[in-house]
Amino acid sequence: MLPTDHLLAFTLTAFVVIVLPGPSVLFVISRALVLGRAGALATVVGNSLGEYVQVMAVAFGIGAIVEKSVVVFTVIKLAGAAYLVYLGVQAIRHRTGLAAILAEQSVPSGRLRALREGFVVGVANPKSIVFFAAILPQFVDRSAGHLTLQLLLLGMVFLVVALISDGVWAFAAGSARAWLARSPNRLGFLGGTGGVAMIGIGVRLAMTGRHD
């Protein structure tokens, strides 16, 4: 199966890639500002599950199509960017009602919605699937066979590291938001800020091209 040294090397690589603040971290923080800690943690789980769908796509060969096709890459990229912009606009529109939303965060449907939104963003992130297609195969041991299982295992390692790292960001940002929520005006400002951040991430994603 997968040699221990390959597994450790990939774990270190995944840790460095995930822990360094980037668009994924900004997305989690912006969701925490809008939805609070529980919603942000649900977003983290959904986003990680969405990215694992990409890992499965790479493991079963679909990722190569996205990696090599500019058209497919662009379509997925623009779809993901548009969804992020949509979430940002919605956050800005409803920022004045965040105090009421905060009181309803214990409702399971709110967390399920955050989980679903995070999943959509994770699946529609073209940068991740190109990363997986380019990086994952470098850490498999072809002589050991079972390449698909090795890729799925590496993807699971990435998932666990992402859950822990992004979960810490979500918990911290959500806690700060809960503390500031004592003031409705402050909470509205934070909700608007989170919305603007999501729109910015979406626009940046739409304008960013491939590096090949």
Backbone bond lengths (Angstrom), bond angles and torsions (degrees), N, CA, C in turn:
res aa  C-N    CA-C-N  psi(-1)  N-CA   C-N-CA  omega(-1)  CA-C   N-CA-C  phi
1 M - - - 1.470 - - 1.526 108.46 -
2 L 1.331 118.09 -150.00 1.465 121.36 -175.46 1.527 110.89 -80.25
3 P 1.339 118.69 122.65 1.464 121.78 179.16 1.525 111.84 -60.68
4 T 1.326 115.80 148.41 1.466 120.87 -177.69 1.523 112.03 -61.37
5 D 1.347 117.17 -39.48 1.460 119.45 -177.64 1.527 110.98 -66.55
6 H 1.333 117.87 -35.24 1.465 121.16 176.24 1.527 109.67 -65.05
7 L 1.326 115.67 -42.43 1.464 121.16 -177.91 1.530 111.02 -64.99
8 L 1.325 115.72 -43.83 1.463 119.90 179.74 1.527 111.08 -66.39
9 A 1.319 116.84 -40.49 1.463 120.88 179.56 1.523 110.94 -62.73
10 F 1.323 116.04 -42.68 1.462 118.82 179.38 1.522 111.14 -68.69
11 T 1.329 117.32 -39.03 1.466 120.75 178.84 1.522 110.33 -58.89
12 L 1.325 117.28 -42.41 1.461 121.59 178.54 1.528 110.38 -65.07
13 T 1.334 115.84 -43.17 1.470 119.87 178.77 1.524 110.73 -62.07
14 A 1.331 117.09 -45.94 1.458 121.81 179.84 1.528 110.58 -61.87
15 F 1.325 116.11 -40.80 1.466 120.44 -179.94 1.524 110.89 -60.81
16 V 1.327 116.71 -46.29 1.463 120.90 -179.27 1.528 110.59 -63.51
17 V 1.335 116.42 -44.76 1.466 121.07 -178.12 1.523 111.29 -64.63
18 I 1.328 117.44 -41.04 1.460 121.86 -173.84 1.521 112.62 -80.66
19 V 1.330 116.93 -42.35 1.459 120.54 -173.92 1.530 112.14 -68.13
20 L 1.348 117.13 -36.98 1.461 119.01 179.39 1.523 109.34 -62.33
21 P 1.342 119.07 126.03 1.466 121.82 -178.05 1.525 111.96 -56.63
22 G 1.299 116.13 130.72 1.459 122.13 178.74 1.513 109.65 -151.33
23 P 1.342 118.46 -163.31 1.461 121.57 -178.82 1.526 113.85 -55.47
24 S 1.340 117.31 -38.08 1.459 120.14 -179.12 1.527 111.06 -64.14
25 V 1.337 116.03 -43.51 1.465 120.40 178.73 1.519 110.45 -65.05
26 L 1.329 116.90 -42.80 1.459 120.58 179.17 1.527 111.13 -62.22
27 F 1.319 116.38 -38.07 1.458 120.56 178.30 1.528 110.44 -63.41
28 V 1.322 116.59 -44.71 1.466 120.73 -179.85 1.525 110.53 -63.43
29 I 1.323 116.84 -43.53 1.462 120.78 179.90 1.525 110.83 -63.71
30 S 1.338 116.85 -42.97 1.462 120.10 -179.75 1.526 110.70 -64.66
31 R 1.336 117.09 -36.64 1.461 120.40 176.50 1.532 110.73 -67.49
32 A 1.332 116.16 -35.53 1.461 120.03 178.26 1.526 110.76 -65.20
33 L 1.331 116.79 -38.70 1.456 120.64 179.15 1.523 111.41 -65.40
34 V 1.322 116.28 -33.48 1.466 120.53 -177.40 1.534 111.49 -87.49
35 L 1.341 117.12 -43.43 1.463 120.95 -170.97 1.523 114.25 -104.32
36 G 1.316 117.63 -16.19 1.447 119.64 -175.54 1.519 111.93 89.59
37 R 1.329 115.20 -178.04 1.462 120.68 -172.85 1.526 113.12 -63.45
38 A 1.338 117.62 -47.32 1.471 120.25 -177.67 1.523 110.88 -63.54
39 G 1.331 116.61 -43.81 1.457 119.99 179.56 1.520 112.14 -64.94
40 A 1.335 116.04 -38.15 1.463 119.83 179.85 1.525 110.99 -67.82
41 L 1.330 116.92 -40.38 1.458 120.17 178.68 1.534 110.56 -65.30
42 A 1.340 116.39 -37.88 1.466 119.72 175.91 1.525 110.21 -64.95
43 T 1.338 116.70 -37.24 1.459 121.16 177.43 1.523 110.73 -63.20
44 V 1.334 116.48 -41.32 1.464 121.38 179.06 1.529 110.38 -60.09
45 V 1.334 116.41 -46.12 1.466 120.37 -179.96 1.529 110.02 -62.66
46 G 1.337 116.29 -46.04 1.457 119.79 179.80 1.516 112.59 -62.49
47 N 1.330 116.26 -43.48 1.459 120.89 -179.76 1.534 111.03 -62.97
48 S 1.331 116.09 -41.72 1.466 120.01 179.75 1.523 111.23 -66.39
49 L 1.331 116.78 -40.29 1.461 120.11 177.92 1.531 110.67 -65.02
50 G 1.335 116.23 -38.40 1.462 120.16 177.14 1.515 111.56 -62.95
51 E 1.317 116.33 -41.15 1.460 119.77 178.62 1.529 110.89 -68.78
52 Y 1.325 117.03 -29.89 1.465 117.95 178.43 1.530 110.93 -70.37
53 V 1.331 116.64 -27.49 1.464 119.75 173.10 1.531 108.96 -60.95
54 Q 1.333 115.79 -37.97 1.465 120.16 176.58 1.531 110.62 -65.20
55 V 1.322 115.87 -39.72 1.470 119.45 177.63 1.527 109.86 -59.32
56 M 1.332 116.35 -43.80 1.470 120.04 178.85 1.527 110.64 -63.86
57 A 1.345 115.47 -37.31 1.468 118.97 178.10 1.522 110.80 -62.39
58 V 1.328 116.01 -41.58 1.470 120.26 178.21 1.521 110.12 -67.04
59 A 1.334 116.20 -43.37 1.465 120.45 -177.95 1.528 111.80 -61.35
60 F 1.329 116.37 -34.13 1.461 119.99 -177.80 1.527 112.78 -100.38
61 G 1.357 116.09 11.89 1.457 120.00 170.05 1.505 117.43 95.52
62 I 1.334 118.55 -9.64 1.463 120.03 -177.85 1.529 111.39 -70.91
63 G 1.329 115.56 -30.53 1.461 119.74 -178.36 1.514 113.03 -57.85
64 A 1.326 117.53 -31.03 1.465 120.80 -179.56 1.525 111.32 -62.58
65 I 1.337 116.38 -31.94 1.465 120.16 179.53 1.520 110.24 -65.91
66 V 1.336 116.15 -45.63 1.466 120.47 179.52 1.513 110.70 -66.28
67 E 1.342 116.10 -38.48 1.458 120.26 -178.31 1.525 111.32 -64.64
68 K 1.334 117.31 -35.84 1.460 120.49 -173.60 1.525 113.81 -96.75
69 S 1.325 117.89 -20.91 1.463 121.26 -176.27 1.524 111.41 -98.09
70 V 1.316 116.39 114.79 1.466 121.13 178.29 1.525 110.18 -64.47
71 V 1.328 117.13 -38.37 1.467 121.27 -177.74 1.520 110.97 -64.14
72 V 1.337 117.03 -49.33 1.461 121.04 -179.33 1.524 110.11 -63.15
73 F 1.338 115.84 -43.29 1.457 120.56 178.79 1.521 110.53 -58.18
74 T 1.336 117.21 -46.22 1.457 122.37 -176.81 1.529 111.45 -65.86
75 V 1.330 116.75 -41.12 1.463 120.39 179.58 1.530 110.48 -61.98
76 I 1.336 116.72 -47.09 1.468 120.56 179.88 1.522 110.29 -64.56
77 K 1.329 115.77 -41.08 1.462 120.73 -179.44 1.524 111.23 -60.72
78 L 1.319 117.11 -48.92 1.461 121.18 -177.70 1.525 111.49 -67.63
79 A 1.331 117.01 -35.48 1.463 120.01 177.79 1.531 110.36 -64.48
80 G 1.329 116.31 -44.27 1.463 120.07 178.15 1.514 112.12 -64.96
81 A 1.334 116.65 -40.88 1.463 121.40 179.48 1.524 110.92 -64.13
82 A 1.330 116.46 -42.90 1.460 121.02 -179.57 1.528 110.66 -63.27
83 Y 1.329 116.68 -38.91 1.465 120.06 -179.69 1.528 110.94 -67.06
84 L 1.321 116.97 -39.62 1.457 120.39 177.48 1.527 111.14 -63.89
85 V 1.333 116.38 -43.16 1.460 120.50 177.96 1.536 110.07 -61.71
86 Y 1.326 116.00 -41.51 1.467 120.79 178.27 1.531 110.74 -59.16
87 L 1.342 116.81 -47.49 1.465 120.51 178.96 1.528 110.87 -61.39
88 G 1.343 116.40 -38.79 1.461 120.12 178.82 1.514 112.10 -64.86
89 V 1.314 116.72 -44.14 1.476 120.87 178.85 1.523 110.31 -62.50
90 Q 1.333 116.32 -42.24 1.464 119.98 179.09 1.533 111.18 -62.48
91 A 1.323 115.59 -39.46 1.464 119.94 179.36 1.528 110.95 -63.73
92 I 1.328 116.66 -41.55 1.465 120.63 179.20 1.528 110.70 -67.45
93 R 1.318 116.90 -42.34 1.464 121.20 -178.54 1.522 112.24 -61.66
94 H 1.334 115.93 -36.77 1.466 120.21 -174.47 1.528 112.72 -104.08
95 R 1.322 117.03 17.44 1.468 119.23 -175.83 1.524 112.73 -63.98
96 T 1.343 117.86 -31.74 1.468 119.78 -177.79 1.528 111.67 -72.68
97 G 1.317 117.42 -16.01 1.460 120.01 179.97 1.512 113.49 -102.87
98 L 1.331 116.29 15.81 1.468 119.16 -176.51 1.520 113.22 -67.36
99 A 1.310 116.89 -28.58 1.466 119.16 179.45 1.525 110.14 -62.07
100 A 1.335 115.99 -42.95 1.466 120.03 178.01 1.521 110.83 -68.05
101 I 1.337 115.77 -39.84 1.469 120.00 179.27 1.522 110.35 -62.09
102 L 1.326 116.26 -40.16 1.460 121.02 -179.95 1.521 111.05 -58.68
103 A 1.327 115.64 -38.34 1.457 119.94 -179.14 1.523 112.29 -70.09
104 E 1.330 116.59 -18.79 1.459 121.32 -177.19 1.524 112.52 -102.46
105 Q 1.331 117.68 9.26 1.473 119.19 -175.57 1.513 113.84 -66.46
106 S 1.347 117.09 -13.66 1.457 118.81 177.95 1.522 112.01 -78.47
107 V 1.345 116.65 -10.65 1.458 120.57 179.63 1.528 109.10 -71.26
108 P 1.352 118.52 123.26 1.465 121.43 -176.46 1.514 113.82 -55.30
109 S 1.360 118.45 -36.34 1.460 120.16 -176.72 1.517 112.13 -60.42
110 G 1.367 117.01 -31.98 1.452 120.15 178.57 1.512 111.34 -64.62
111 R 1.324 116.51 -40.24 1.455 121.06 179.57 1.527 110.95 -72.37
112 L 1.314 116.04 -36.75 1.460 119.30 177.57 1.524 110.58 -64.30
113 R 1.322 116.28 -37.76 1.463 119.70 178.19 1.527 110.16 -65.72
114 A 1.334 116.65 -43.03 1.466 120.56 177.87 1.524 110.76 -62.61
115 L 1.340 115.81 -39.39 1.465 120.78 177.50 1.529 110.25 -61.36
116 R 1.336 115.63 -44.44 1.463 120.53 -179.03 1.522 111.22 -65.59
117 E 1.338 116.66 -42.93 1.465 120.06 -179.79 1.526 110.91 -64.34
118 G 1.329 116.38 -42.47 1.460 119.79 177.84 1.511 111.56 -63.05
119 F 1.339 116.76 -37.82 1.463 121.42 179.00 1.525 110.79 -63.38
120 V 1.339 116.87 -44.37 1.467 120.98 -179.82 1.521 110.64 -61.31
121 V 1.343 116.72 -44.17 1.465 120.88 179.40 1.530 110.20 -63.89
122 G 1.339 117.01 -41.24 1.463 120.38 179.41 1.518 112.54 -63.43
123 V 1.332 116.69 -43.82 1.465 120.65 179.94 1.524 111.34 -66.52
124 A 1.349 116.22 -36.97 1.470 120.76 -173.72 1.525 113.55 -92.13
125 N 1.326 117.01 19.25 1.464 120.38 178.62 1.526 109.44 -94.39
126 P 1.336 118.04 100.13 1.471 119.99 -175.52 1.518 113.17 -68.31
127 K 1.335 116.92 -27.66 1.462 119.57 179.89 1.526 110.60 -63.83
128 S 1.323 116.21 -36.71 1.463 119.68 -179.15 1.518 111.78 -66.60
129 I 1.333 116.12 -44.19 1.471 117.75 -176.69 1.525 110.91 -68.87
130 V 1.345 117.22 -33.11 1.465 119.51 175.52 1.527 109.67 -68.32
131 F 1.345 116.10 -38.59 1.466 120.39 177.06 1.524 110.18 -61.51
132 F 1.337 115.68 -47.35 1.460 119.52 179.99 1.527 111.23 -62.79
133 A 1.333 116.28 -42.38 1.459 120.10 -178.45 1.519 111.66 -65.24
134 A 1.346 116.47 -31.52 1.465 120.20 -177.19 1.527 112.65 -89.02
135 I 1.343 116.95 -33.13 1.466 120.42 -171.65 1.531 113.28 -97.24
136 L 1.316 117.44 -46.37 1.465 119.55 -175.47 1.531 113.85 -52.98
137 P 1.349 118.82 -47.13 1.468 118.66 -177.21 1.523 113.62 -61.75
138 Q 1.336 118.02 -21.26 1.459 120.54 -178.41 1.529 112.35 -71.90
139 F 1.321 116.69 -15.85 1.461 119.53 -175.37 1.529 113.49 -108.23
140 V 1.316 117.43 3.57 1.465 119.26 178.13 1.526 109.75 -86.31
141 D 1.308 115.73 155.88 1.463 122.28 175.93 1.526 107.14 -105.88
142 R 1.337 116.03 100.31 1.469 120.27 -175.36 1.526 112.25 -64.50
143 S 1.316 116.47 -27.19 1.468 119.00 -179.52 1.529 111.65 -72.13
144 A 1.336 116.11 -19.70 1.464 119.82 -178.63 1.524 112.31 -84.56
145 G 1.329 116.93 -13.21 1.456 120.56 179.77 1.523 112.65 75.13
146 H 1.329 116.59 -171.94 1.463 122.79 179.35 1.539 111.07 51.93
147 L 1.330 117.27 50.05 1.463 121.26 -174.54 1.521 112.15 -61.51
148 T 1.313 116.40 -39.00 1.470 119.31 180.00 1.522 111.05 -61.81
149 L 1.329 116.69 -44.39 1.465 120.36 178.90 1.525 110.89 -64.88
150 Q 1.320 117.49 -37.57 1.462 120.59 177.82 1.533 110.59 -62.72
151 L 1.339 116.37 -44.02 1.466 120.40 179.59 1.529 110.65 -63.95
152 L 1.317 117.13 -40.46 1.467 120.93 179.13 1.523 110.69 -65.51
153 L 1.327 116.84 -37.41 1.465 120.91 178.42 1.520 110.52 -66.67
154 L 1.328 117.25 -44.46 1.460 120.58 177.71 1.528 110.75 -61.50
155 G 1.327 115.32 -40.38 1.455 119.15 177.61 1.515 111.59 -63.39
156 M 1.327 117.69 -36.12 1.464 120.98 178.00 1.528 110.77 -66.29
157 V 1.327 116.30 -36.98 1.466 119.87 175.63 1.519 110.08 -61.52
158 F 1.330 115.93 -45.41 1.462 120.91 177.76 1.525 110.33 -59.43
159 L 1.326 116.84 -41.99 1.462 121.97 -179.93 1.521 111.41 -60.71
160 V 1.329 116.82 -46.06 1.470 120.84 -178.43 1.533 110.74 -64.17
161 V 1.336 116.63 -45.61 1.463 120.30 179.44 1.526 110.23 -61.72
162 A 1.337 117.13 -41.75 1.464 121.35 179.94 1.524 111.00 -64.94
163 L 1.326 116.96 -41.52 1.462 120.48 179.35 1.524 111.16 -61.00
164 I 1.320 116.21 -42.92 1.466 119.84 -178.89 1.524 111.31 -68.84
165 S 1.333 116.59 -49.75 1.460 120.86 -176.80 1.526 112.17 -65.36
166 D 1.338 116.34 -52.88 1.459 119.62 -179.02 1.523 111.32 -67.00
167 G 1.339 116.08 -30.43 1.456 119.48 176.99 1.523 111.93 -63.95
168 V 1.324 116.51 -38.20 1.471 120.34 177.14 1.526 110.13 -63.37
169 W 1.355 116.26 -45.20 1.471 120.14 177.89 1.529 110.25 -60.75
170 A 1.318 117.40 -43.72 1.463 121.60 -178.49 1.525 110.68 -63.85
171 F 1.333 116.59 -43.28 1.460 121.07 -179.17 1.526 110.59 -63.78
172 A 1.342 115.47 -45.27 1.466 119.84 -178.54 1.527 111.70 -65.46
173 A 1.333 116.77 -48.51 1.466 120.31 -178.88 1.521 110.98 -66.81
174 G 1.338 116.56 -39.11 1.460 119.72 178.88 1.508 112.39 -65.97
175 S 1.323 117.33 -36.80 1.467 121.01 177.71 1.515 110.71 -65.94
176 A 1.325 116.31 -42.36 1.471 120.12 178.75 1.523 110.15 -63.78
177 R 1.327 116.66 -39.29 1.463 121.23 179.98 1.528 110.37 -64.99
178 A 1.341 116.50 -42.02 1.460 119.86 179.03 1.524 111.20 -62.21
179 W 1.326 116.36 -37.36 1.467 120.85 179.42 1.525 111.07 -67.39
180 L 1.336 115.96 -40.91 1.463 120.50 -179.71 1.523 112.50 -77.93
181 A 1.317 116.80 -12.86 1.462 120.73 -176.43 1.522 113.10 -70.10
182 R 1.313 117.22 -5.51 1.460 119.54 177.12 1.517 111.76 -62.94
183 S 1.312 116.42 -21.78 1.469 121.38 177.65 1.530 108.50 -111.12
184 P 1.356 118.65 115.22 1.473 121.18 178.91 1.523 112.78 -56.73
185 N 1.349 117.09 -38.33 1.468 119.85 -179.91 1.520 111.02 -65.43
186 R 1.336 115.24 -42.40 1.456 119.59 177.84 1.521 111.26 -63.56
187 L 1.332 115.78 -40.87 1.452 120.35 -179.39 1.529 110.52 -65.60
188 G 1.322 116.33 -39.55 1.460 119.77 176.84 1.515 111.58 -62.98
189 F 1.330 115.92 -39.46 1.463 120.28 177.88 1.526 110.52 -63.58
190 L 1.339 115.61 -42.25 1.460 119.64 179.71 1.526 110.94 -65.12
191 G 1.350 116.28 -40.64 1.454 119.49 178.17 1.515 111.71 -62.51
192 G 1.339 115.77 -41.57 1.458 119.45 177.26 1.515 111.97 -65.16
193 T 1.331 115.88 -38.66 1.462 120.50 178.31 1.527 110.70 -63.36
194 G 1.344 115.85 -43.25 1.461 119.56 177.69 1.517 111.57 -62.15
195 G 1.332 116.37 -39.14 1.459 120.28 177.95 1.512 112.22 -64.16
196 V 1.324 116.37 -44.81 1.465 120.72 178.37 1.521 110.38 -62.17
197 A 1.331 116.22 -39.21 1.470 120.02 179.19 1.527 110.75 -62.34
198 M 1.332 116.97 -42.34 1.464 119.94 179.76 1.523 111.75 -66.11
199 I 1.336 115.90 -39.63 1.469 119.33 177.26 1.529 109.39 -62.90
200 G 1.334 115.91 -42.27 1.464 119.99 178.53 1.517 112.37 -60.98
201 I 1.343 116.39 -41.63 1.465 120.52 178.45 1.523 109.97 -63.67
202 G 1.342 116.09 -42.46 1.461 120.03 179.71 1.516 112.51 -63.18
203 V 1.342 116.35 -44.32 1.464 120.66 179.35 1.520 110.56 -64.10
204 R 1.329 116.13 -42.12 1.468 120.02 179.03 1.521 110.73 -62.25
205 L 1.337 116.35 -41.71 1.456 120.27 178.86 1.525 110.58 -62.83
206 A 1.335 116.18 -42.37 1.475 120.12 -178.37 1.526 111.72 -65.46
207 M 1.324 116.69 -32.71 1.472 120.37 -175.46 1.515 113.02 -90.51
208 T 1.336 116.20 -9.55 1.458 119.22 -178.59 1.520 109.90 -87.11
209 G 1.313 115.63 130.07 1.473 120.06 -179.18 1.506 111.58 -99.04
210 R 1.308 114.37 -176.65 1.460 120.39 176.27 1.524 109.88 -74.78
211 H 1.325 115.04 159.11 1.473 119.82 -179.43 1.511 111.99 -106.47
212 D 1.362 116.52 22.01 1.457 118.47 179.89 1.508 110.18 -111.41
